[in-house]
Amino acid sequence: MDRSRYLYGPALRYFAAAAEENSIRAAARKLNVASSAVNRQILTLEKQLGMELFERVGRTIRLSSAGEILLAHIRRTLSDLDATGAELDALKGLRRGVVSIATVESVTEALLPELIAKFRKDYGGIHVDVQVMGAERVAEAVEKAEVDVGFTFEPPETDAFTVNYKKALEIGAIMAPTHPLAVEEKLSLAQCFEYPVSMPAHGISIRARLDVALSHSSIAGQSSVEANSLRFMKHMVRSGEMIAFQTVVGLEEELADDRLLFKPLTDEQLTRGHFCIITSSLRGLALAPAIFLELAVARMGKMLHSFDA
């Protein structure tokens, strides 16, 4: 499609054709218009500019110095138009397509829904497929190219992944505002285990860090509840007497309206959790997933800015 005919007036297009063909008649045949129309547009253009664009020798024409300058300008403009047209075609291609995502549960509470809503506002025709799974399975799904983008904690260190975004987050104790420990600014695991505790099940990335810290302590207590759902544990904590362990990811709404409290844990062996956005390093992304990834990295940086480690 010749976009120039919609974005530029006929005078410039007719002039450029005549300059390239060195002939009014040849330009008219190329443009499928009458020779008089081409000649009239060029004469009008010359009148508006106040200078001749062609030297006319018999039936042939030759660019004047002014004409050469104008033709160079038109060629640069059309080159920019071609590049712009390619970008517009790419965006038009985003009327259809799929973005497949694997994510851990906590990201689905607030971060991912906000991100997808923003993406669909600009690209409403794109189908977004979200699968919720454990951290290890997220990494596996990305590595096997089952999904385009993964949101996870602590992905394995391997050349098979590209870590596009990484954020170190504290692991803390979460509790209801009515809990006896709610008055404390920071807590140790020992203090937490003096009360009923809900532990994440094996397979959830935070569990491994908690186990390391507990192995270096003299804590003899056992958890009252163990579950593989952070959402379930969050609801258990709302009952008032139980403590659970989590990062701030997945607690955004509860912390904002003070329904739950987050208390950083002071145990030295309890290392921070690393939230990551990963893609496969072994294959490139299609246009829709690539644009989603770019948005995800930018938006996550802003959404988690207040939790700088």
JOTARA-V952531 format. One record per residue. N is the residue number from 1. RES is the residue in one small letter. PHI is phi in whole degrees, 0 to 359 (999 if undefined). BURIAL is 1 if it has 24 or more other ideal C-beta (glycine too) atoms within 12 Angstrom, else 0. D_FIRST is the distance of its C-alpha to the first C-alpha in Angstrom with 2 decimals. Layout:
N;RES;PHI;BURIAL;D_FIRST / N;RES;PHI;BURIAL;D_FIRST
//
This chain:
1;m;999;0;0.00 / 2;d;271;0;3.80 / 3;r;294;0;5.89 / 4;s;299;1;8.87 / 5;r;290;0;9.30 / 6;y;266;0;10.11 / 7;l;257;0;12.16 / 8;y;232;0;13.92 / 9;g;292;0;16.13 / 10;p;294;1;16.03 / 11;a;302;1;19.08 / 12;l;293;1;17.63 / 13;r;293;1;14.56 / 14;y;291;1;17.06 / 15;f;299;1;19.56 / 16;a;298;1;17.42 / 17;a;296;1;16.55 / 18;a;295;1;20.26 / 19;a;294;1;21.39 / 20;e;288;0;19.50 / 21;e;267;1;20.72 / 22;n;56;0;24.14 / 23;s;196;1;24.13 / 24;i;294;1;23.30 / 25;r;296;0;23.25 / 26;a;296;0;21.03 / 27;a;296;1;18.49 / 28;a;297;1;18.82 / 29;r;295;0;18.25 / 30;k;296;0;15.08 / 31;l;273;1;13.76 / 32;n;61;0;15.48 / 33;v;226;0;17.78 / 34;a;286;0;21.52 / 35;s;301;1;23.15 / 36;s;296;0;25.14 / 37;a;293;0;22.19 / 38;v;296;1;21.02 / 39;n;297;1;24.67 / 40;r;295;0;25.31 / 41;q;294;1;22.55 / 42;i;292;1;23.81 / 43;l;297;0;27.37 / 44;t;296;0;26.66 / 45;l;297;1;25.10 / 46;e;298;1;28.17 / 47;k;294;0;30.46 / 48;q;293;0;29.01 / 49;l;277;0;29.31 / 50;g;76;0;32.67 / 51;m;201;0;32.16 / 52;e;280;0;30.96 / 53;l;261;1;27.74 / 54;f;230;1;28.57 / 55;e;261;0;31.83 / 56;r;263;0;32.04 / 57;v;237;0;34.12 / 58;g;62;0;34.58 / 59;r;270;0;31.30 / 60;t;258;0;29.61 / 61;i;230;1;28.41 / 62;r;220;0;28.72 / 63;l;300;1;27.54 / 64;s;276;0;30.31 / 65;s;299;0;31.04 / 66;a;296;0;29.34 / 67;g;296;1;26.27 / 68;e;296;0;26.13 / 69;i;295;0;26.33 / 70;l;295;1;23.55 / 71;l;296;1;21.20 / 72;a;298;0;22.07 / 73;h;298;0;21.24 / 74;i;297;1;17.80 / 75;r;295;0;17.06 / 76;r;296;0;18.45 / 77;t;296;0;16.45 / 78;l;293;1;13.07 / 79;s;296;0;14.44 / 80;d;296;0;15.36 / 81;l;295;1;12.00 / 82;d;298;0;10.57 / 83;a;295;0;13.62 / 84;t;296;0;13.30 / 85;g;298;0;9.81 / 86;a;296;0;11.59 / 87;e;294;0;14.42 / 88;l;296;0;12.63 / 89;d;298;0;11.24 / 90;a;297;0;14.90 / 91;l;294;0;16.32 / 92;k;298;0;14.32 / 93;g;295;0;15.85 / 94;l;279;1;19.17 / 95;r;289;0;19.16 / 96;r;226;0;20.88 / 97;g;140;1;23.25 / 98;v;224;0;26.93 / 99;v;241;1;29.18 / 100;s;255;1;32.64 / 101;i;229;1;35.58 / 102;a;246;1;39.25 / 103;t;213;1;41.61 / 104;v;285;1;45.29 / 105;e;299;1;46.75 / 106;s;299;1;47.50 / 107;v;290;1;43.86 / 108;t;280;1;43.11 / 109;e;291;1;45.54 / 110;a;217;1;43.49 / 111;l;298;1;41.28 / 112;l;292;1;38.83 / 113;p;302;0;38.51 / 114;e;295;0;37.72 / 115;l;295;1;35.16 / 116;i;293;1;33.38 / 117;a;299;0;33.49 / 118;k;295;1;31.76 / 119;f;297;1;29.05 / 120;r;288;0;28.44 / 121;k;297;0;28.30 / 122;d;269;0;25.06 / 123;y;227;1;23.80 / 124;g;293;0;25.48 / 125;g;275;0;23.61 / 126;i;275;1;25.03 / 127;h;276;0;28.22 / 128;v;249;1;31.01 / 129;d;251;0;33.91 / 130;v;244;1;37.13 / 131;q;239;1;40.21 / 132;v;262;1;43.47 / 133;m;203;1;45.87 / 134;g;289;1;48.40 / 135;a;300;1;47.59 / 136;e;296;1;48.35 / 137;r;290;1;46.18 / 138;v;301;1;43.22 / 139;a;299;1;43.49 / 140;e;296;1;43.83 / 141;a;296;1;40.76 / 142;v;292;1;38.63 / 143;e;297;1;40.21 / 144;k;273;0;39.65 / 145;a;61;0;35.97 / 146;e;283;0;36.80 / 147;v;223;1;35.12 / 148;d;274;1;32.65 / 149;v;228;1;34.75 / 150;g;238;1;38.52 / 151;f;247;1;40.64 / 152;t;205;1;44.18 / 153;f;247;1;47.41 / 154;e;51;1;48.83 / 155;p;294;1;46.47 / 156;p;298;0;48.17 / 157;e;279;0;47.82 / 158;t;207;0;45.79 / 159;d;290;0;43.02 / 160;a;286;0;41.14 / 161;f;246;1;40.11 / 162;t;248;1;38.26 / 163;v;270;1;39.92 / 164;n;276;1;37.22 / 165;y;208;1;39.65 / 166;k;216;1;43.44 / 167;k;222;1;45.95 / 168;a;276;0;49.74 / 169;l;232;1;51.38 / 170;e;292;1;55.05 / 171;i;263;1;56.66 / 172;g;226;1;58.87 / 173;a;268;1;61.15 / 174;i;247;1;59.87 / 175;m;203;1;62.30 / 176;a;283;1;62.93 / 177;p;298;0;64.15 / 178;t;270;0;67.50 / 179;h;292;1;68.13 / 180;p;303;0;71.23 / 181;l;272;1;69.21 / 182;a;296;0;66.76 / 183;v;279;0;68.85 / 184;e;280;0;68.29 / 185;e;279;0;65.61 / 186;k;225;0;65.25 / 187;l;223;1;66.70 / 188;s;253;1;67.76 / 189;l;299;1;67.35 / 190;a;300;0;71.15 / 191;q;297;1;71.14 / 192;c;296;1;68.45 / 193;f;283;1;70.38 / 194;e;280;0;73.33 / 195;y;231;1;71.36 / 196;p;303;1;69.51 / 197;v;232;1;66.37 / 198;s;253;1;63.24 / 199;m;254;1;61.82 / 200;p;291;1;58.39 / 201;a;288;1;58.71 / 202;h;299;0;58.33 / 203;g;110;1;54.70 / 204;i;273;1;53.58 / 205;s;303;1;52.97 / 206;i;292;1;55.27 / 207;r;296;1;58.19 / 208;a;299;1;58.53 / 209;r;290;1;58.90 / 210;l;295;1;61.44 / 211;d;297;1;63.43 / 212;v;299;0;63.67 / 213;a;296;1;64.97 / 214;l;292;1;67.39 / 215;s;292;0;68.75 / 216;h;263;0;69.90 / 217;s;239;0;71.70 / 218;s;255;0;74.86 / 219;i;292;0;73.27 / 220;a;257;0;75.06 / 221;g;290;0;73.37 / 222;q;240;0;70.94 / 223;s;290;1;67.91 / 224;s;277;0;68.52 / 225;v;220;1;65.08 / 226;e;228;1;62.50 / 227;a;211;1;59.02 / 228;n;261;1;55.62 / 229;s;233;1;53.85 / 230;l;293;1;53.65 / 231;r;296;1;52.84 / 232;f;298;1;56.07 / 233;m;296;1;58.08 / 234;k;297;1;56.67 / 235;h;291;0;57.96 / 236;m;298;1;61.30 / 237;v;295;1;61.63 / 238;r;296;1;61.19 / 239;s;294;0;64.48 / 240;g;117;0;66.25 / 241;e;257;0;68.42 / 242;m;261;1;66.04 / 243;i;243;1;64.18 / 244;a;231;1;61.01 / 245;f;232;1;59.06 / 246;q;194;1;55.41 / 247;t;272;1;53.01 / 248;v;286;1;51.51 / 249;v;293;1;48.30 / 250;g;100;1;48.61 / 251;l;246;1;51.15 / 252;e;306;1;48.90 / 253;e;289;0;49.75 / 254;e;295;1;53.41 / 255;l;288;1;54.03 / 256;a;294;0;52.29 / 257;d;254;0;54.59 / 258;d;62;0;57.65 / 259;r;284;0;57.99 / 260;l;227;1;58.43 / 261;l;242;1;59.58 / 262;f;243;1;58.48 / 263;k;242;1;61.25 / 264;p;301;1;60.50 / 265;l;265;1;62.75 / 266;t;264;0;64.91 / 267;d;300;1;65.72 / 268;e;297;0;65.12 / 269;q;280;0;64.03 / 270;l;271;1;61.34 / 271;t;283;1;58.21 / 272;r;292;1;55.05 / 273;g;269;1;52.29 / 274;h;249;1;48.87 / 275;f;274;1;45.86 / 276;c;225;1;42.76 / 277;i;250;1;39.10 / 278;i;238;1;38.48 / 279;t;223;1;35.78 / 280;s;285;1;36.13 / 281;s;272;0;36.19 / 282;l;262;0;35.70 / 283;r;210;0;32.12 / 284;g;276;0;29.02 / 285;l;269;1;27.61 / 286;a;291;0;24.34 / 287;l;299;1;22.08 / 288;a;298;1;23.77 / 289;p;298;1;27.31 / 290;a;295;1;26.61 / 291;i;290;1;25.59 / 292;f;298;1;28.56 / 293;l;299;1;30.84 / 294;e;300;1;29.88 / 295;l;294;1;30.66 / 296;a;300;1;33.85 / 297;v;297;1;35.24 / 298;a;293;0;34.70 / 299;r;288;1;36.08 / 300;m;297;1;39.02 / 301;g;301;0;40.10 / 302;k;283;0;40.37 / 303;m;292;1;41.92 / 304;l;258;1;44.57 / 305;h;301;0;45.20 / 306;s;287;0;48.52 / 307;f;251;1;49.82 / 308;d;303;0;49.74 / 309;a;273;0;52.15
//
